[in-house]
Amino acid sequence: MRIAFAQAPWLPGWLLVREIPTKTAHGLLEGLKKIAIPAEKILHPRLT
């Protein structure tokens, strides 16, 4: 499963290119959902 986060340049580069097992990918996505909103507010305060 290949994942590309074109709208999240703050993610480590390895997330953009590495082949990630499906279960791991689901875990990462669940984690990203939890941090995405606060990270967006911190990194893009003008958009909030």
N, CA and C of each residue as an Amber inpcrd file, in Angstrom:
protein
   144
   0.8510000  -1.1930000   0.0000000   0.0000000   0.0000000   0.0000000
   0.8840000   1.2390000   0.0000000   0.7890000   2.0150000  -1.0190000
   1.6240000   3.2120000  -1.1100000   0.7860000   4.4180000  -0.6880000
   1.3650000   5.2230000   0.1790000   0.6380000   6.3790000   0.6880000
   1.4050000   7.6480000   0.3370000   0.7170000   8.6340000  -0.1450000
   1.3500000   9.9190000  -0.4170000   0.5400000  11.0090000   0.2750000
   1.2250000  11.8170000   1.0810000   0.5510000  12.9070000   1.7740000
   1.0090000  14.2290000   1.1570000   0.4780000  14.5070000  -0.0200000
   0.9130000  15.6930000  -0.7550000   0.5740000  16.9710000   0.0110000
  -0.4530000  16.9270000   0.8300000  -0.8910000  18.1250000   1.5400000
  -0.3100000  18.1900000   2.9480000   0.6210000  17.2920000   3.2540000
   1.2210000  17.2760000   4.5900000   2.7440000  17.2480000   4.4700000
   3.3580000  18.3490000   4.0430000   4.8080000  18.3860000   3.8270000
   5.6020000  18.2570000   5.1130000   4.9530000  18.3430000   6.2500000
   5.6470000  18.2570000   7.5300000   5.8860000  16.8110000   7.9510000
   5.3060000  15.8470000   7.1970000   5.5330000  14.4430000   7.5270000
   6.9200000  14.0150000   7.0860000   7.5170000  13.0680000   7.8050000
   8.8230000  12.5480000   7.4000000   8.7720000  12.0000000   5.9810000
   9.8410000  12.2120000   5.2260000   9.8610000  11.8090000   3.8280000
   9.6430000  10.3220000   3.6260000  10.0690000   9.4910000   4.6030000
   9.9450000   8.0460000   4.4150000   8.4900000   7.6190000   4.3200000
   7.5880000   8.3970000   4.9160000   6.1650000   8.0610000   4.8230000
   5.6520000   8.2200000   3.3970000   6.3270000   9.0670000   2.6320000
   5.8350000   9.3610000   1.2940000   6.2130000   8.2840000   0.2950000
   7.2880000   7.5460000   0.5530000   7.8190000   6.6630000  -0.4830000
   7.8370000   5.2000000  -0.0810000   7.7860000   4.9140000   1.1980000
   7.9550000   3.5320000   1.6490000   6.6840000   2.7250000   1.4330000
   6.8740000   1.4840000   1.0140000   5.7410000   0.5620000   0.9280000
   5.3790000   0.1540000   2.3580000   4.1570000   0.4540000   2.7620000
   3.7420000   0.2240000   4.1440000   2.6850000  -0.8750000   4.1860000
   2.8690000  -1.8860000   5.0560000   1.8470000  -2.9250000   5.2180000
   0.5020000  -2.2990000   5.5830000  -0.5730000  -2.9280000   5.1380000
  -1.9020000  -2.3420000   5.3030000  -2.2250000  -2.0460000   6.7630000
  -1.9480000  -3.0120000   7.6630000  -2.2770000  -2.7860000   9.0740000
  -1.4940000  -1.6090000   9.6230000  -0.2240000  -1.5160000   9.2560000
   0.5930000  -0.4000000   9.7180000   0.0490000   0.9090000   9.1650000
  -0.3400000   0.8760000   7.9120000  -0.8800000   2.0810000   7.2830000
  -2.1440000   2.5420000   8.0030000  -3.0110000   1.5850000   8.3340000
  -4.2290000   1.9460000   9.0640000  -3.8800000   2.5570000  10.4150000
  -2.8870000   1.9870000  11.0870000  -2.4650000   2.5280000  12.3700000
  -1.9360000   3.9440000  12.2250000  -1.1350000   4.1590000  11.1700000
  -0.5970000   5.4970000  10.9370000  -1.7110000   6.4900000  10.6400000
  -2.6720000   6.0660000   9.8350000  -3.7630000   6.9690000   9.4860000
  -4.5820000   7.3280000  10.7140000  -4.8220000   6.3450000  11.5810000
  -5.5640000   6.6260000  12.8130000  -4.7920000   7.6280000  13.6670000
  -3.4800000   7.4350000  13.7600000  -2.6520000   8.3650000  14.5200000
  -2.6490000   9.7490000  13.8810000  -2.5750000   9.7800000  12.5570000
  -2.5430000  11.0630000  11.8560000  -3.8410000  11.8310000  12.0480000
  -4.9580000  11.1120000  12.1160000  -6.2370000  11.7800000  12.3440000
  -6.2130000  12.5250000  13.6780000  -5.5340000  11.9160000  14.6670000
  -5.5110000  12.5130000  15.9970000  -4.6110000  13.7430000  16.0470000
  -3.5440000  13.7550000  15.2260000  -2.5970000  14.8690000  15.2910000
  -2.7960000  15.8830000  14.1710000  -3.5880000  15.5230000  13.1540000
  -3.7040000  16.3850000  11.9720000  -4.2800000  17.7540000  12.3220000
  -5.3590000  17.7910000  13.0850000  -6.0100000  19.0620000  13.3860000
  -5.1080000  19.9770000  14.2170000  -4.5460000  19.5090000  15.3330000
  -3.6420000  20.3780000  16.0900000  -2.4150000  20.7700000  15.2840000
  -1.8940000  19.8610000  14.4680000  -0.7160000  20.1810000  13.6640000
  -1.0450000  21.2620000  12.6420000  -2.2090000  21.1720000  12.0370000
  -2.6150000  22.1920000  11.0710000  -2.7380000  23.5540000  11.7530000
  -3.2900000  23.5730000  12.9570000  -3.4620000  24.8390000  13.6670000
  -2.1100000  25.4370000  14.0400000  -1.1540000  24.5610000  14.3830000
   0.1670000  25.0400000  14.7850000   0.9510000  25.5280000  13.5690000
   0.8880000  24.7360000  12.4880000   1.7370000  25.0180000  11.3340000
   1.0960000  25.9930000  10.3520000  -0.2330000  26.0870000  10.3750000
  -0.9310000  26.9620000   9.4430000  -1.9720000  27.7980000  10.1920000
  -1.5310000  28.6330000  11.1210000  -2.4820000  29.3820000  11.9580000
  -3.3770000  30.3140000  11.1410000  -2.9180000  30.7110000   9.9590000
  -3.7100000  31.6390000   9.1570000  -4.9330000  30.9690000   8.5450000
  -4.9130000  29.6290000   8.4910000  -6.0190000  28.9120000   7.8570000
  -7.1400000  28.6010000   8.8350000  -6.8930000  28.8060000  10.1340000
  -7.9030000  28.4350000  11.1270000  -8.8850000  29.5710000  11.3400000
